[in-house]
Amino acid sequence: MDKPRLAWAITGSGHYIEECIAFLMTLDAVDLYISPAGEEVLKMYGIQLNDVRSKMSVYRDKAASAPPVGLFYKGYYHTFVMAPTTSNTVAKCVLGIADTLVTNLYSQAGKCRIPSIVYPCDIAPEMETTAPGGKVMVYPRKIDLEGTDKLRQFEYTTVVDSVGELVTAVQARLASLA
């Protein structure tokens, strides 16, 4: 390893996933971690995993103990990004549940004082999001919005509310490391 990399995780949310992937594909020195639901969502949106693999390493959630989390302890990653992130994953992170590859990565990043940037799918009481057929309106539940608000209070965590904020936060983090 020449220098630390960025770790990016995709969960089962389709919330502006095409825009998130488009930005992800512009980055260098990044590894992608994908949940089983994330893999399903990519297919639903017509995003080919092989296209992503041509640009970066892709790790899938296939082991019970999530072995890649040890890379955080070895200084392999400087930043962890979860984008887009389901309300289920946000809820688990808020409760400290680390029972999947993605939630374990978030937990271990925090324990190693490595900054995380999270783009949750539930950010407002009424919002437009993307579905495989186009844009739709959704109305997140109070509990989902509370999870997002609680995550904003976590140390080493930046929660963003749009793809634009995601791009800005990741670029600022990368610039701070240059």
N, C-alpha and C positions, 0 to 999 in steps of 0.2 A: 504494500500500500504506500503510495507516494504521499498522499495527504488525505485527511478525513473526507468522507462523502456525505451526501444527503440521503436519508431514508424516507421514502414516500409510501404511504399505505392507502389503499382503496378498499372501502367497505361496500355494502350493498345499496348505496344511495345513487340514484341517477341525477341528483340535483346538480345541474350544469356540468355533468361529467365530461361531455365532449370538450367543453372549454378548459376544464381542469387537465384533461389528457393532452390537449393541444399545447398548453403551457408546459406541462411536464416534459413533453417531447423536445422542447427548446433547451432544456437544461443538460448540463454535463455532470459527470461524476455523481450519478444518482442511481439508487437501487430501488425497485418497486416491490412492495409486499402487498399481496392481494388475498382477500378473504374468499371463501367459496361463493358467498353471495356477490362479492365484487366481480368475480369471474362471470357469474350469470348475468349481471347487469351490463358488463362490457359487451357480451354477446347480444343482449337485447337492443343495445344502441348501435350495433354493427361495428364495434371497435375490435379489430383483430389483435389478439394477444401476440401473435407472431410479429406484427408491425412494431409493437412495443419492445419485444425481445430483441429486435434488430438494433435497438438503440441503447438498451440497458439490461442488467440482470433482473429477472423476475423470480420472486420467491412466493410459493403458494403455501397455504395453511394445511400442511399434511402431517405434522408431527404433534403429538399431545404436549410435549414439553417446550415447544417453540424454541429450538436450539439457536436460531439467529440472534436472539436477544443478547447473547453473550458478546456480540460484536460491539455493543455500546460500552461495555466494560473495558474493551481493548482500545478504545479511542477511534474506532473505525468510522463512526458517524459524528458529525458536528450538529446536525439538526434532524428532527423528525417532523414530517408533514403528514396529516391525515386529511385527505380531500378527494372527493366529498366524504362526509362522515354521517352515518345513520344515527337516528335518535337512540337506537338500541346500543350502539357502540358508545355514544356520549354517556348514556345512563350507566353503563358498566364502568367507564372511566371515572365518573363522578363517585361511584360507590367503591372504587378501588378493586373492582373485579377484573382479573387479568387471566381469563380462561380461554382466550383465542390468541392467535399470533398477533393480531393488530392491537388488542388491548394489552397484551403482554409487552409489546414494543413501546406503547405509550407509558406504561408503568415503569419500565426499566429506563427509558429515556429520562423520566423525571428523577428517578433514584440516582442517576448519573449526572444530574444537573445539566442535561442537554435540552436546549429549547425545543418546544413543540409548537407547531402552527396547525390549528385545527379549523376546518371549514365545515361546520355542521349544516345539515339539511333543514333544520328547524330554527329559524332565527327571528321570526316575526309572527304575530297572531294571524296574519293574513298575507299570503305571498304567492308569487308566481314561481313555478318550478318547471323543470323539463320532464317530459314523459316520452317514451319511445315514439309516440305519434305527434309530439309537439308540446307546446306550452299548456300548462293547466294551473288552476288555482288550488291551493291547499290551505288548510286552517289548522296548524299545529295545536296540539292539546297543551293545556297549561303545564302539565308535568314535563312535556318535552321542552318547552321554553324554559322552565325552571332548571332543567338539566344543563341547557346551554348557558344560562346565567351563572350556574354554580361552576361550570368548567372555566368560565372567564376569571374566576378567583384563584385558580390553581397556579402555584408557582411554576415557573419555566414554561408557561403555556400562554400563547397568543391565540385568541379566537377571532376569526375574520368573518364578515357578513356578506361578502361577495367575491366573485372571481377577481375583480379588480383589486380588492384588499388583499386577497391571497397572493397575487402577483407582486404587489408592493411589499408585503411582509417577507416573502421569500427573497426577493431581490435585495431588500435592505439587509436581511440576515447574511446573504452571500457577500454583499459589499462590506459588511462589518468584519468579515473573515479575510478579505483580500489584503 
